[in-house]
Amino acid sequence: MTLSLYTASVPVFRQILGSLSAILTKAEAHADAKKLDPNALLQARLFPDMFPLVRQVQLATDFAKGAAARLAGADVPRYDDVETDFAGLQARLEKTLAFLDTVAREAVDAGGDRDVTIGTGANQRQFKGQVYLLHYALPNFYFHAATAYDILRHNGLEIGKRDFVGTF
């Protein structure tokens, strides 16, 4: 059996982004229940040189939409990174999930040999589609989604592995 690029990407992105949305809902409720300033969670980071929660969520959505678009040969949707609260992050997740719904399975599956270029100038990298997905996009997507989870868990949110994995 051959595993398609679509199957290895879009449903996986949808699953983890859905989980991230549920975790953010729990985080907002946690902040309310504990009388915490929501910004304390939104700007929390695991270490001073790491991005805060808000940026981790933004990057997870960027890798999901970017990978799906690039594999499909479509333009990558551009989002302004302006989210400052849980509602903004939820809207970004919803927008990303809606975009993923528009990506054609056939187009993604045809992207395995497509040339993918990311970055600019000295930071530019080129990949074939399959290598891009498996060795760059998916690891980065999981890194940022897991780091968002870890920041919230570290800050007392009662979540576990099932919350991260979600439903599939």
N, C-alpha and C positions, 0 to 999 in steps of 0.2 A: 504494500500500500504506500502510496506517495502522499506526503503531507504537503498541502498547499501553503503558499505564503500567506494567503488570506486567512486560512484557518489558524496559522501560527501567529497572526498579528491582530487583526481587527476584533475577533471575539475575545482575545486575551486582554486587549486594551479596554474593551467594554467591561469585562468582568472586574478588573482591578480599579478602573475609574469609578465604577458603581460602588465598589467597596470603599473607596476613598471618600465618596460622597456620604455614605452611611457613617463613616468614622467622623467626618467633619460635623455631621448632624449631632452625633454623640458628644463631640468636643464642645459645641456651642451650648448644648444642654448642661454639660458638666460645668462650664464657666458660669452659667446662670445659677445652677444649684449651689455652687461653692462661692458665689458672689465674687468671682474673679473678673478682672478686666479682660475681656476677650482678646485685646491686643497683646496681653502677656503671652497667650498661647500662639497667636498669629505671628508674633515676632520672635518666638522661642527658637533656639538653635541648639544643636548638640554640643557644639564647640565654637568658639569665637570666629574661626575662619570658615565656618560652614554657613550655607544659606539658611534663612529662617523658614518656618513652616509655609508662609505665603509663597515664597519663591520655589520651594520644593513642589508644591501643587502646580504652580505655573509651569515648571519644567516637565513634570510628568505629562501634563496635557500637551505641551509642545512636542515631546517625543512621540506621543500617540498620534496626533494629527499630522505631524511631519512625516513619520514613517509611512502611514497609510497613503498620504498624498504622493509622496515621492515614489513609492512602489507602483502606484496607479498611474504615474505620469501626469499628475494633476498639480495645479498650483497649491502651495501650502497656505492655508488660511493664516492671516496675520492677526494676532491679538495684541492689543496694547496691554502691557503689564501694569494695570491700574487697580487691581483688586486690593482692598484694604480691610475687608471684613468677611465673615463667613458667607454672607449672602452673595458677595461678589465672587468668591471662590466656587460656590455652588453654581452660579450662573455660568462661569467659565467651564466647569465640568459638564453642565447640560449642553452648552454650545459645542463642546468637543464631541460628546456622545451623538448629538444630532449630526455633526459633520461625518462621523464614522458611519452613520446610517446611509449616507449618500455615496459612499465609496463602493464601486462595483467590484464584486468578487473576481470577475474575469480580468479586470484591469490590474488588480493587485497580483493575481497569479501570473500575469504576463510580465511582471516586473523583475523577475529573478535575474535576468541578464541585462536589465536596464542600467545605464550609467547613472550613478547618484553622486552628486557633488554637494558637500556641505561646507559651511564656513566661507571665509573670504581671505584674500591675500595670503600671508604666510601661514595662516591657520586653515587653509583650504585642504580638504581631504576628498579623495575620490574612491568609490566603491562600486562593485556590482551589486545589484539590488539584494540578492540573497545574503551576501556577506554583510552588507549594510544592516539588514534587519537582524540577523542572528548574532553579529559580533559588535554592533554599535548601538542600534536603536533600542532593542529589547533590554540589554544590560543597563543602559542609561535610564530607560523608563522604569524598570524595577528598582534601580537605585534610588531615584527620587521619590517614587511611591513608598518604598520601604522607609526611607528617611523621614518622610512626613508622618508615617505611622509611629516610628521610633520617637520622634519629638513629642508626640502626644502621649505615648505610653510613658515616656520618661517624666512627663509633667503630670502624671497621676491619673490619666484617663484609663478606666478599666476596660481595656480591649485585649483581645488575644489573637492568635493565629487565624481562627475562623473569621474574625472580623476583617483581617487583611485579605484572605483568600476569597471570601464572599461566596456567592452562589454561581454555579455553572451548569 
